[in-house]
Amino acid sequence: MPLVSLSDPDAAPPAFQGKITLLNFWGTWCPPCRRELPGLARLATRLADEPTFQLLAVSCGPGGPDDLDELRQETEAFLKKENIDLKAWADPDGFTRMAAAETLGFDAFPTTYLISPDGLIHAVWVGYRPRDEADIARAILELL
């Protein structure tokens, strides 16, 4: 199963081709993720009028295949509590994370990939540091 929208179950999976994509794997259970996500949401808001940019914030459970209903409830509660206006995605079977682990070495939360319109990984951020928001913004602007 590909990425699915937590807010709109009927939404089509996101397309990467031709888009600058900030792909973020995070979880409500992960303290660094909880600190990082508001900054990523601010970036997405600032770039909302840029048609070639998209943020794919993939909410993940703490291990194994995710229970989609539970993940949806936890994610929506967190976003509401933190007043974050963000379309959240899920990777219920973990296939996207497994592919990232095999090809890119994904092994920590949060992990954020900046993917260029031609599908190449432009940059990777593992973990959270307060300066990451500015570094990510600069990297996105280089691709725009």
N, C-alpha and C positions, 0 to 999 in steps of 0.2 A: 504494500500500500504506500503510495507517495505521500508527500506532505498534505495535510488536510487543515482546513480553516477551523479554528475552535469557535469562532463567532458566527460563521455561516457554513453549515455542513454541505451546502450545495455549491459552494464556490469552487471554481476550477483551480487545479494545482497551479502554482506560480510558474511562469516561464522565465528562464534565465537568459536565453539568447537575446542579444541586443540591449540588455539592461545592465546597469551597474548595480550589483546586488550586494548588500551587506547581510550576510547570513549569520545569525547569532543563535547559538544553542545555549539555553539558560533554563533555570528551574526555580520555582517559587521556594523550594526547600534550600536553596543555595545562597548563603549570605552575600558572597561577592556578586552573584548574578543580580540579586535584589538591589545592590548599590549601582551596578552598571546600567541596568535597563532604563531608568529614567533619562540618563544622558543620551542613550541611543534613540529614545523616543523624541527627545528634543531635536536631535539631528534630523530625524525623519520629518518632523514638523517643519523645520527650516527649509527642507528640500522638497516639500510637498508639491510645489509647482514645477519641479524638474521631472519631466516625463520619463527620462531614462534612468531614474534612480528608484530603487525599492529596498525596503528593509524587510527581511523575513526573520521575525523573532520566533524561534521554534521552542515552545515550552516543552520541557522534558521532565519526566518523573525521575525519581532517584535510582532506578535500576530496573532492568528487565523490560519486557513489553509494557507499554503504558495502558492503563485503564482510561479510555478516552473520556467517559463521563466524569470520572473523578478529576482527571487532569483539567477538563473544561471548567469545572466548578472552582478548583483551586486557582487556576489562572485568572478567571474572571473576577474572583473575589480579590485577588492581589491587585490586579489592574484598577479595579474600582477603589479599593482602599488607598492606593497610591495616586489616584487621579491621573492615570496614564491612559491616554487615548491612543490605542495601538491595536492593529489587527494581529492577533496571535495565531500561530500555526502549531500543528502537532506532527510528530513523527511516530505514530502509534506502534508500529512494528519495529522501529529502530533501524530501518533499512538505510535511511539517509545518514544516520550517525555511523552505522557500520561501514558504509562506503567511505565516509570521511576518515574513519579510523584506519581503514586499509590503505587509502591513497595518501592521506595527509598527516596521519599520526594523531588524530583526535583522541584525547585522553583526559580532558579536564573541563570543568564548567567554571565560568562561562568560556566559550570559545567563539570567536568571531572571525569570519572570512570575508574579505573584500574581493569580489569576483568581477572581473572586467566584462564588457559586453561580448567579447569573443570567448568567454568561458574560462579564462585563465585566472588563477589565484594571484591577486596583486599584493595582498598582505594578509597576515594572520595575527590575531591578538589572543593570547591564552591567559586566563585569569583576569583580574581587574586591578587597574591602577588609576588613580584620579586623573592623570594626564591623558588617559586613553581617548577620551571624548575629543580632545583637541587633535590628537594624532590621527584619529579615524577621520575627522572632518577634513584635515589637510590631505590625506590620502584619497578621499572621495573627490575633492576639488581637483586633484591632479588628473583624475580620470575624466572628469567633466570637461 
